[in-house]
């Protein structure tokens, strides 16, 4: 069953997260749903991606920003013999993952933090001054008159 919700108004107000809406419209597959994430708009040029990474430590997560692609991947460190636990039930997913986010032009990662099982990545859109629209003043001075010099 297809999702009949119209995402068009939200597409206009996002910064490079069109793949998210494509994903929501198509439903995605089970492999693409891990780990779950949120994308929120904090201001005109500030965004936050929050990824649920319960069970992962900061040294087991890699965040890579390259051109317009942000990649978040996680891999649990191998368990040593001294660290082995005897689990009666394992419900916390700790499988390796890789999540990719397509970013718009001029969006950069500002800061990343891991707390309470949530990885937060703050993004900032910084358009260079030369790329921003600017007003061109129309000269209001009198037109310049070119004097006709006649031969004497």
N, C-alpha and C positions, 0 to 999 in steps of 0.2 A: 504494500500500500504506500503510495507516494504522499509526501508531506505537502499539503495544499497551502501552507503559510507563505505569504509573499515577503521575501527578504529584501526587496528592492530599496525601501527607505533606509535600511541599515547598511546596505552596501555603500550608499552615498556618504555615510558618516564615518566609515572606517578608514584606516590607513594601511592598506596593503594586506588585509586579511580576507581577501576574496575567496581563497581556498577554504576557509572556515565555512562560509556560506554554501559553497559548492558541496562540502562535506555534509552539512546539515540537510541540504536539499536531497542528496542522493541516499542519505541514511548511513553511508559508510559500511565498513565490514568490522567484524569483531576484533581483528588484529589492530585496527586503527584506533580503537577506543581506549587503549592503554598507553600511558596513564591518562586519566581524565584531566581536563584543564579548563580554565576560565580566561576570557580576555575582557578587560574592562577599560573604559576610557576615563581617565582621571582629570583631564583638561583638554583644551584645544589641541595641544601638541604633546600630551603625556598619556601613555598607555601602560597597562600592566598585564602580563601573562602570569597566571598562577597555575602551577602544575602539581598535582597530588603525587608525591613520591615517598609515601610512608615506607619506612624500613631502610631507606637509602641514607648514607652519610654523605657529607659534602665532597669527600675525596672519591666517591663512587659515581659522581655525576659530572659530566662534561658539557659545557655550554660553548658553542662555537658560532661566531657571527662572521659570515663571509659574503661579501657583496650584499645582495638582498635576501639572503637566506640565513635564518637562525635555526640551529640544530641543537636540541637538548637530548642527550643520551645518558643512559645509566647502566651500569653493570656492577653487580654485587661482587665484592672481593671474595676470593675462595676462602672457605672455612678451614682453619687449621685444626690439627688434632686436639690441641689444648682448648680450643674455642668451641668445640662441638657441643651442641645442645641436644637434649633428648626431647623433641617436640611430640606432644600427644596429638595436636591438631595444628595445621599450618594454614591460616586463612589470609595472611598478609602476602599479597603478590610481590615477589621480589625478582621476577624475571627481567632479563635485559630488555631495554626499550630504546627506541629512537623516535623522537618527535620533531618534525620540521615545520617551520613557520615561514611563509613567504612575507617579506617585509617590503613596504613601499620605498621609493627613493627618499633619501635623506633621513631615514629612520635608523637610529643607532641604539645599542644597548647602553643604558646609563648605569645600572647597578643590578646585582643579583644577590638574593639572600635565601637561606634555608632555615626555616623555623617551624616547629610543630608539624613536621611532615609535609609542609608546603614549600615549594620552590617558587619564589616570586622574582620576576624579571621585569624591571622597569625600562620602558622604551621612551625615547624622546625624538620628536621630529624636528630637525634643525635644517631649515631651508637656507642655503647660502644667500647672502645679501644680493648678489648679482642675479639670482634666480627669482627673487621676490618681485611682485609687481610694484611699480613706482609711477607716480604722477609726473607727467611732463608739463612744465609750465609753458603757457603760451605767452610770448612776449607782448607786452602792452605798450611798448614804447612807440614813438612816432616812426613812420617809415623813414629809412635813410634815403636822402636825396643825393643823387650823383650830379655834381655840377658839370655843366657843359663848358669846357674851356675853349673859347674861340681863338683862333689865331689872330694876333694883333697886327 
